[in-house]
Amino acid sequence: MSVFTRVCRRAGAAVAATAVVVPLSVVLAGPASAGPSACTARTGTYQRQVEKALGLPVDGRQSTADCRAIRTYQQEHGIRPAAGYAGPVTHRALQRTGTEGECPTDVGRIACVDLGRQVSWIQDGAKRIHGPVAIRSGRDGFETRTGLHKVYYRAKNHWSTLYDVAMPYSQFFDGGIAFHAIDGAITSPPGSHGCVNMRPEDAQAYWGLLHTGDEVYVYGRKPGT
């Protein structure tokens, strides 16, 4: 059987998303903000730091685009209220999923996968150029293998003959393990069969930023595996 067909598939039907990355339940300190459907216009106490960490224009002033990006990050990481306010809890969460830590900084462009926090990002040296973004790695018994790898095969419209499922924007880096897009909630349990599942927009961004031969570093351990 070809190595390209020994791949993971999505885990069953998507269920309601449950935040599993950096589970923070602390209420943001700072100005009162509206409910989860609204976006605050207030500039946060860590506005510049959060803008920089999320790859936004750094001007220290809240904008509609800033608020939407911050709110999306908060929703994906269980930060409440998710109103787009750049406060201390959001800043601390971004520090924990930043470029500091175990991902190598001496190999040029590299995709980093933190299994413990279920996030990934791309960096050049120590400079993050995309992310962090939420991912879904292998379930118990099908854990995504850790270590330093390289992208060796890319297929924009890959189809898994093993599991009879589409794997858009596939970038294989370890045997049959690949970054690829899935439908549904990225946080739906129990996980993949080893692949690093991504939202379509994130998988598409990775497709544009990575190339054959680029490094991928996977570390940590997914909760529950």
C-alpha positions in Angstrom: 0.0 0.0 0.0 1.4 3.4 -0.9 2.6 5.5 2.0 0.4 8.4 0.7 -2.7 6.3 1.4 -1.7 5.4 4.9 -3.2 8.5 6.3 -5.5 9.6 9.0 -9.1 10.6 8.6 -11.4 12.8 10.4 -12.8 11.4 13.6 -16.5 10.7 13.0 -19.1 13.4 12.8 -18.3 16.7 14.2 -19.8 17.5 17.5 -20.2 20.7 19.4 -16.7 22.3 19.8 -15.2 22.1 23.3 -12.1 24.3 23.8 -9.1 22.2 24.7 -6.3 24.6 24.0 -5.0 26.6 26.9 -8.2 26.2 28.9 -8.6 29.5 30.7 -11.8 30.4 32.5 -10.5 33.5 34.2 -12.6 36.6 33.3 -10.5 39.3 31.6 -9.5 42.1 33.7 -10.2 45.5 32.2 -13.1 47.6 30.9 -16.4 46.0 30.8 -17.3 44.7 27.4 -20.4 43.5 25.7 -21.6 40.0 25.3 -20.1 37.3 23.1 -21.9 38.5 20.0 -20.5 42.1 20.3 -17.0 43.4 19.7 -15.4 45.9 22.0 -14.0 49.1 20.6 -11.8 49.7 23.7 -8.0 49.5 23.3 -6.6 46.8 25.5 -3.9 47.1 28.1 -1.8 44.7 26.0 -2.9 46.0 22.6 0.5 46.3 21.0 1.7 42.9 22.3 -1.4 41.1 21.2 -1.4 42.8 17.8 2.2 41.7 17.3 1.6 38.1 18.5 -1.4 37.7 16.1 0.4 39.2 13.1 -1.8 42.3 13.0 -0.6 45.9 12.2 1.0 47.1 15.4 -0.3 50.6 16.2 -1.5 50.1 19.7 -5.1 51.2 18.8 -8.1 48.9 18.6 -9.7 48.6 15.2 -12.6 46.5 13.8 -10.1 44.1 12.2 -8.1 43.8 15.5 -11.2 43.1 17.5 -12.4 40.4 15.1 -9.0 38.6 15.1 -8.6 38.9 18.9 -12.1 37.6 19.5 -11.6 34.6 17.1 -8.4 33.7 19.1 -10.3 34.0 22.4 -13.2 31.9 21.2 -10.8 29.2 20.0 -8.8 29.2 23.3 -11.7 29.3 25.8 -11.0 32.8 27.0 -14.1 34.5 28.3 -15.6 36.9 27.7 -14.6 36.6 24.0 -15.2 40.3 23.1 -11.9 41.1 21.4 -10.4 43.0 24.3 -6.5 42.7 24.4 -6.2 42.1 28.1 -3.7 40.2 30.4 -5.3 36.8 30.0 -5.2 36.9 26.2 -1.6 38.2 26.4 -0.5 35.3 28.7 -2.2 32.7 26.4 -0.4 34.1 23.4 2.9 33.9 25.3 2.3 30.3 26.1 1.7 29.4 22.4 4.4 31.7 21.0 7.7 30.9 19.4 9.5 30.5 22.7 10.0 27.0 23.9 10.9 23.7 22.3 10.6 24.6 18.6 14.1 25.0 16.9 15.1 28.6 16.0 18.2 27.7 13.9 16.8 25.9 10.9 15.1 28.7 8.9 11.5 28.3 8.0 9.8 25.7 10.2 6.2 24.7 11.1 5.9 24.1 14.8 3.2 21.8 16.3 2.6 21.9 20.1 0.5 18.8 20.9 0.0 19.8 24.5 -1.8 23.0 23.6 -3.1 21.8 20.2 -1.7 24.7 18.3 0.6 25.2 15.4 2.5 28.2 13.9 5.2 28.9 11.3 8.4 30.7 12.1 11.6 31.9 10.4 14.3 31.6 13.0 12.8 33.0 16.1 10.4 35.2 14.2 6.8 33.9 14.0 5.3 34.6 10.5 1.9 32.9 10.9 -0.2 31.7 13.8 -0.7 30.3 16.3 -3.7 28.5 14.9 -5.8 25.7 16.4 -5.2 22.2 15.3 -6.4 18.7 16.0 -3.8 15.9 16.3 -4.0 12.1 16.6 -6.4 10.5 19.1 -5.3 7.9 21.7 -3.8 5.0 20.0 -3.1 7.0 16.8 -0.9 9.7 18.3 0.8 12.2 16.0 4.5 11.2 16.2 6.9 13.8 17.7 10.3 14.8 16.4 11.9 16.8 13.6 10.5 16.1 10.1 10.4 17.6 6.6 7.6 18.2 4.1 8.2 15.6 1.4 5.0 15.5 -0.6 2.2 18.0 -1.2 -1.2 17.4 -2.8 -3.7 20.3 -2.9 -6.7 17.9 -3.6 -5.5 14.7 -2.0 -8.0 11.8 -1.6 -7.4 9.1 0.9 -8.1 5.7 -0.6 -7.6 4.1 2.8 -10.4 6.1 4.5 -12.3 7.3 1.4 -12.2 10.9 2.5 -11.0 14.2 1.0 -7.8 15.8 2.5 -7.6 19.3 1.0 -4.2 21.1 1.1 -2.3 18.0 2.2 1.3 18.4 3.1 2.9 15.1 4.2 5.8 15.3 6.6 6.1 11.9 8.4 5.0 8.7 6.7 1.3 9.1 6.1 1.0 12.1 8.5 0.1 15.4 7.0 -1.3 18.9 7.6 -4.7 19.0 5.9 -8.0 20.8 6.1 -11.2 19.3 7.6 -14.8 20.3 7.7 -16.5 21.0 11.0 -15.2 22.0 14.4 -11.4 21.7 14.8 -11.8 20.9 18.5 -14.3 18.0 18.0 -13.1 14.9 19.9 -11.5 12.4 19.9 -9.0 13.5 17.3 -7.5 12.3 14.0 -5.8 9.1 13.0 -2.4 10.9 13.2 -2.7 13.8 10.9 -2.6 17.5 11.9 -6.1 18.6 11.1 -6.7 22.3 10.4 -9.5 24.7 9.5 -9.7 25.2 5.7 -8.4 28.8 5.9 -5.4 27.8 8.0 -4.5 24.8 5.9 -4.7 27.1 2.8 -2.4 29.6 4.5 0.1 26.8 5.4 -0.1 25.6 1.7 1.1 29.1 0.6 3.9 29.4 3.2 5.4 25.9 3.3 7.3 24.0 0.5 8.8 20.6 0.0 11.9 20.3 2.2 10.7 22.7 4.9 11.1 21.5 8.4 8.2 20.5 10.7 8.8 20.0 14.5 6.2 18.2 16.6 6.5 18.1 20.4 4.6 17.6 23.6 1.7 15.3 24.3 -2.0 15.7 23.5 -4.2 15.6 26.6 -5.9 12.2 26.9 -3.3 10.3 24.9 
